[in-house]
Amino acid sequence: MTFDPRELRSALGSFATGVTVVSVRQSDGTPRGFTANSFTSVSLEPPLLLICIAKSAHSLEVFQEASSFAVNILSDTQREVSGLFASQAANKFDLVDWQSGKTQAPLISGSLAHFECLPHQFVDAGDHVILIGKIEHFARFDGTPLGYFRGNYFDLGQEQPLLDAVLEQGRVKLGCIVSKGSHILLAQQPEGRLTVPYAPKEDISLMGLQRNLAQNGLRVDIDFLYAVFNDEAEKSHGIFYHGSVQGEAAEGYAYFPLSNLPLDRVQDKAERSALARYAEEHRHGSFGVYHGNETHGMVQTVSGKKKSSQ
C-alpha cells in the first residue's frame, strides 16, 4: 500500500513525545549531535535504549564507528538547544554548555537526564538505522520536559496550573483557535461580526466545544492550551485552545486566510489580540501560552522564557 508521506508524517506526529539530543565524538574527538524524538527505552535487564538515525544523516557513519554515545533528554528551558541541533550549523557545541561524560560522550548541561551508552546492536529499518545502546552511566535532574506534538514544541508543565486557576473563578468562556492549512476557522455572527468558535453555555468544556463543532460537520483536534485570561470588560474569564480542524465550513462558520485576517470584524479585544498573535506565531512556527487580561499580559513560551504581549 502506498501512503502520502506528508499525511503519514502528520499522523505519526499525533504521538506526543519528549525531545532529545543524541551526541557522539568523531575519531578525532570532535563532538557531533542531532535532535531526535525517536527515542525509547527497550529493556531494564540488560539496560537498553534505542534511537533511530536517518540513513541520510551526515553523522550516521560517526555513530557506526564510535565506541560510545549519549542521549540527552531536554528540559522545557532548552527549546533553543533543540533547534540548534536540528539545524545544519557546523559549530553546535560552541554554542551550548557541555562536558565529557565517563565514556567521553558529550553531555548537554541543563538536560533533565542523560544516558551514556555503548553500541549494542544496529538494525536496518527502511530509510533509518535503529541503534540499540547498552546504558553504562546515567543521571537525572529536576525539571519539566520539553514536549513535541504535531510539529510544535510545548511545555508539559505549564498548562494545567493556569487552567485550574481560571476554572476556580466565576464565569468562563471557552473557545478555540483552529486552523486548516493556512486558514483559520471563525464563527459568523449577526451584522458581519466574527468570533472564535466557543463551547455552548450549557456545556462549557473542551468536550462540549468539540461536540458542538462536530454537530456542524467539523472535526477539531486540540493540540494545547493557547490563552488564559481575565476579560475585565466582560467580567469573565477566558480559555482558548490551539488546534486544527477538518471539514467544510458549515452554515455560520467560514475559513479566513491567516495572511489577511479581517480583525476589524472581531469586536472582542481578547479574541482580536489572540488571533493577531496566532497569525504572527504561525508565521514563525513558534507558539506560547498567554495569560493576562483581554489586552495585556505575558506569553509563556515553550522555552520557559517570557515576553510581553499586547
C-alpha positions as CSV (number, residue, x, y, z in Angstrom):
1,M,0.0,0.0,0.0
2,T,1.3,3.5,-0.9
3,F,0.8,6.4,1.5
4,D,1.2,10.1,1.1
5,P,4.4,10.8,3.0
6,R,3.1,14.1,4.3
7,E,-0.1,12.6,5.6
8,L,1.8,9.7,7.2
9,R,4.2,12.1,8.9
10,S,1.3,14.2,10.2
11,A,-0.5,11.1,11.6
12,L,2.7,9.8,13.3
13,G,3.1,13.3,14.7
14,S,-0.1,12.8,16.7
15,F,2.0,10.9,19.3
16,A,3.3,13.5,21.7
17,T,7.0,12.9,22.6
18,G,9.8,14.4,24.6
19,V,12.9,15.8,22.8
20,T,16.5,14.5,23.0
21,V,19.9,15.5,21.6
22,V,21.9,12.4,20.7
23,S,25.6,13.1,20.9
24,V,28.8,11.3,20.0
25,R,32.5,12.0,19.2
26,Q,34.3,11.6,15.9
27,S,37.5,9.7,15.8
28,D,39.5,12.9,16.2
29,G,37.4,13.9,19.4
30,T,35.2,16.4,17.7
31,P,31.7,16.3,19.3
32,R,28.7,15.7,17.0
33,G,25.0,15.6,17.7
34,F,21.5,15.9,16.4
35,T,17.9,16.4,17.8
36,A,15.8,13.3,17.9
37,N,12.3,12.4,19.3
38,S,12.6,8.8,18.0
39,F,13.9,7.5,21.3
40,T,12.6,4.8,23.7
41,S,13.6,2.5,26.5
42,V,14.0,-1.1,25.5
43,S,15.0,-3.2,28.5
44,L,15.9,-2.8,32.2
45,E,17.9,-6.1,32.3
46,P,20.1,-5.6,30.5
47,P,19.6,-1.8,30.4
48,L,19.0,-0.9,26.8
49,L,17.5,2.0,24.9
50,L,17.2,2.8,21.2
51,I,17.4,5.8,18.8
52,C,16.7,6.0,15.1
53,I,19.2,7.6,12.8
54,A,18.2,8.5,9.2
55,K,20.4,6.9,6.6
56,S,20.8,10.3,5.0
57,A,22.2,11.8,8.3
58,H,25.8,13.0,7.9
59,S,26.6,11.7,11.4
60,L,25.4,8.1,10.7
61,E,28.9,6.8,9.9
62,V,30.3,8.5,13.1
63,F,27.8,6.7,15.2
64,Q,28.5,3.4,13.5
65,E,32.3,3.8,14.3
66,A,32.0,5.3,17.8
67,S,32.8,3.4,21.0
68,S,30.1,5.3,22.9
69,F,27.3,7.8,22.5
70,A,24.9,9.8,24.8
71,V,21.2,10.6,24.8
72,N,20.4,13.9,26.5
73,I,16.7,14.5,27.4
74,L,15.9,18.2,27.0
75,S,14.1,20.3,29.6
76,D,11.5,23.0,28.8
77,T,14.2,25.6,29.0
78,Q,16.1,24.1,26.1
79,R,13.9,24.8,23.1
80,E,16.8,26.7,21.5
81,V,19.1,23.8,22.1
82,S,16.7,21.5,20.2
83,G,16.5,24.0,17.3
84,L,20.3,24.3,17.2
85,F,20.9,20.6,17.0
86,A,18.1,20.2,14.4
87,S,20.0,22.7,12.2
88,Q,23.0,22.2,9.9
89,A,25.2,24.5,12.0
90,A,28.8,23.4,12.0
91,N,29.6,24.8,15.4
92,K,26.7,23.5,17.5
93,F,28.8,22.6,20.6
94,D,30.4,26.0,20.6
95,L,27.0,27.5,21.4
96,V,26.0,25.3,24.3
97,D,27.4,24.3,27.7
98,W,28.5,20.7,27.7
99,Q,31.1,18.4,29.3
100,S,32.5,14.9,28.6
101,G,30.9,12.0,30.4
102,K,32.6,9.0,31.9
103,T,32.7,7.4,28.4
104,Q,33.8,10.6,26.9
105,A,30.4,11.1,25.1
106,P,29.3,14.8,25.1
107,L,26.7,15.6,27.8
108,I,24.5,18.7,27.3
109,S,24.3,20.9,30.5
110,G,20.8,21.6,31.8
111,S,19.2,18.4,30.5
112,L,16.6,16.5,32.5
113,A,18.6,13.3,32.2
114,H,21.4,11.9,30.2
115,F,22.4,8.3,29.3
116,E,25.9,7.2,28.3
117,C,25.7,4.1,26.1
118,L,27.9,1.6,24.4
119,P,26.6,0.5,20.9
120,H,24.8,-2.8,21.4
121,Q,23.2,-3.5,18.0
122,F,22.5,-1.8,14.7
123,V,19.3,-2.8,12.9
124,D,18.5,-1.9,9.3
125,A,14.9,-0.4,9.2
126,G,13.8,1.2,5.9
127,D,15.2,4.7,5.5
128,H,16.6,4.6,9.1
129,V,19.1,2.6,11.2
130,I,18.0,1.6,14.7
131,L,20.8,2.0,17.1
132,I,20.3,0.0,20.3
133,G,22.6,1.1,23.1
134,K,23.6,-0.5,26.4
135,I,23.4,2.0,29.2
136,E,26.7,2.3,31.1
137,H,26.0,5.5,33.1
138,F,23.1,7.8,33.7
139,A,21.9,10.8,35.7
140,R,18.6,12.6,36.2
141,F,17.7,16.1,37.4
142,D,14.7,18.1,38.5
143,G,12.7,20.0,35.9
144,T,9.9,19.8,33.3
145,P,10.4,18.1,29.9
146,L,10.3,19.8,26.5
147,G,7.4,18.3,24.5
148,Y,6.9,17.9,20.8
149,F,3.5,17.4,19.2
150,R,2.3,17.8,15.6
151,G,5.4,19.8,14.6
152,N,5.3,22.2,17.5
153,Y,7.0,22.4,20.9
154,F,5.0,22.6,24.0
155,D,5.7,22.8,27.8
156,L,4.2,19.8,29.5
157,G,4.1,21.5,32.9
158,Q,2.7,25.0,32.3
159,E,-0.9,24.5,31.2
160,Q,-2.8,22.8,34.0
161,P,-2.0,25.3,36.8
162,L,-3.2,28.1,34.6
163,L,-6.3,26.2,33.6
164,D,-7.1,25.2,37.2
165,A,-6.8,28.7,38.4
166,V,-9.3,30.0,35.8
167,L,-11.9,27.3,36.4
168,E,-11.9,28.1,40.1
169,Q,-13.1,31.6,39.2
170,G,-16.6,32.6,38.1
171,R,-18.0,33.0,34.6
172,V,-15.9,31.2,31.9
173,K,-15.8,31.4,28.1
174,L,-14.1,28.5,26.4
175,G,-13.1,28.7,22.8
176,C,-10.5,27.6,20.3
177,I,-8.3,29.0,17.6
178,V,-8.1,26.2,15.0
179,S,-6.5,26.2,11.6
180,K,-6.9,24.3,8.4
181,G,-3.6,24.7,6.5
182,S,-3.1,28.5,6.2
183,H,-6.7,29.4,7.1
184,I,-8.5,30.0,10.4
185,L,-12.0,28.9,11.3
186,L,-14.2,31.7,12.7
187,A,-17.9,31.8,13.6
188,Q,-20.0,34.4,11.8
189,Q,-22.3,36.4,14.0
190,P,-25.1,38.8,13.1
191,E,-24.2,42.1,11.4
192,G,-21.0,40.5,10.0
193,R,-19.2,40.1,13.3
194,L,-16.7,37.3,13.7
195,T,-15.7,35.3,16.8
196,V,-13.6,32.3,17.6
197,P,-15.7,29.1,18.0
198,Y,-17.0,28.7,21.5
199,A,-18.3,25.9,23.7
200,P,-22.1,26.3,24.3
201,K,-23.1,27.9,27.5
202,E,-24.8,24.7,28.7
203,D,-21.6,22.6,28.2
204,I,-18.6,24.8,28.9
205,S,-15.9,22.2,28.5
206,L,-13.3,21.1,25.9
207,M,-15.5,18.1,25.0
208,G,-18.5,20.4,24.7
209,L,-16.6,22.6,22.3
210,Q,-15.6,19.6,20.2
211,R,-19.1,18.1,20.2
212,N,-20.7,21.5,19.2
213,L,-18.4,21.7,16.2
214,A,-18.8,18.0,15.3
215,Q,-22.6,18.6,15.0
216,N,-21.7,21.1,12.3
217,G,-19.5,18.5,10.4
218,L,-16.2,20.0,11.8
219,R,-13.7,17.7,13.4
220,V,-11.4,19.6,15.8
221,D,-8.1,18.1,17.1
222,I,-6.8,20.1,20.1
223,D,-3.1,20.5,20.4
224,F,-2.6,22.5,23.6
225,L,-3.8,25.4,25.7
226,Y,-3.2,28.7,23.9
227,A,-4.5,31.5,26.2
228,V,-5.9,32.0,29.7
229,F,-7.1,35.5,30.5
230,N,-9.3,37.7,32.7
231,D,-11.7,39.6,30.5
232,E,-12.2,42.7,32.6
233,A,-14.6,44.3,30.0
234,E,-16.9,41.2,30.0
235,K,-16.4,40.4,33.7
236,S,-15.5,36.9,32.8
237,H,-12.5,34.6,32.4
238,G,-11.5,33.1,29.0
239,I,-9.7,30.0,27.8
240,F,-8.6,29.5,24.2
241,Y,-7.2,26.2,22.9
242,H,-5.0,25.8,19.8
243,G,-5.6,23.1,17.3
244,S,-6.5,22.0,13.8
245,V,-9.9,21.5,12.1
246,Q,-11.1,19.3,9.3
247,G,-14.3,19.6,7.2
248,E,-16.1,22.2,5.1
249,A,-17.3,25.3,6.8
250,A,-20.9,24.8,7.9
251,E,-23.5,27.5,8.0
252,G,-22.5,30.1,10.5
253,Y,-18.7,29.4,10.0
254,A,-16.1,30.4,7.5
255,Y,-12.4,30.0,6.8
256,F,-10.2,33.1,6.6
257,P,-6.6,33.3,5.4
258,L,-4.0,33.9,8.1
259,S,-2.2,36.3,5.8
260,N,-5.2,38.6,5.7
261,L,-7.4,38.1,8.8
262,P,-10.4,40.6,9.0
263,L,-9.5,41.6,12.5
264,D,-11.7,44.7,12.1
265,R,-14.7,42.5,12.2
266,V,-13.6,40.9,15.5
267,Q,-15.1,43.2,18.2
268,D,-13.9,41.2,21.3
269,K,-10.5,42.6,22.3
270,A,-9.2,39.3,23.7
271,E,-10.1,37.4,20.5
272,R,-8.6,40.1,18.3
273,S,-5.4,40.1,20.3
274,A,-5.2,36.3,20.3
275,L,-5.9,36.0,16.6
276,A,-3.3,38.6,15.7
277,R,-0.7,36.8,17.9
278,Y,-1.6,33.4,16.4
279,A,-1.1,34.8,12.8
280,E,2.3,36.1,13.8
281,E,3.4,32.9,15.7
282,H,2.2,30.7,12.9
283,R,4.4,32.7,10.5
284,H,7.4,32.0,12.8
285,G,6.4,28.4,13.7
286,S,6.7,29.1,17.5
287,F,3.8,29.2,19.9
288,G,3.3,30.1,23.5
289,V,0.6,30.3,26.2
290,Y,-0.8,33.7,27.1
291,H,-2.1,34.7,30.5
292,G,-3.2,38.2,31.5
293,N,-6.3,40.3,30.7
294,E,-8.0,40.9,27.4
295,T,-5.4,43.4,26.2
296,H,-2.2,43.0,28.2
297,G,-0.3,40.0,29.6
298,M,2.6,37.6,29.3
299,V,3.3,34.9,26.8
300,Q,4.9,31.9,28.4
301,T,7.0,30.5,25.6
302,V,7.8,26.8,25.3
303,S,11.4,27.5,26.2
304,G,10.3,28.9,29.6
305,K,11.2,32.5,28.9
306,K,8.7,35.3,29.0
307,K,7.9,38.1,26.6
308,S,5.4,40.9,26.9
309,S,2.4,40.8,24.7
310,Q,-0.5,43.1,23.8
